[in-house]
Amino acid sequence: MQGKHYAKDIINGLVDYGFTVLGLDEIYSIVFSDNVRSINCMVQTGFTEYYRDKNVTERNGNPVDDLYFSKKRQGIVNE
């Protein structure tokens, strides 16, 4: 099922629900730095990386970071 944009559709639906139904002002996501597909999905759905926690785990002898993303509801400005 890869490459059919299901993840983007689900993320967009969850974000819409969070902003419109739950009234959230900001939504957060954490992705491992070696998960390129998830990183691309976050960026393509309007999330912005705001923090990187270095070397949280290791895979195959390589350090892996946690990437922190956020998306603000439209009309919300940084304080």
Secondary structure, DSSP 8 states (H G I E B T S, - for coil): -TTS-HHHHHHHHHHHHHHHTS--SEEEEEEETT-HHHHHHHHHTT-EEEEEEEEEEEETTEEEEEEEEEEE-TT----
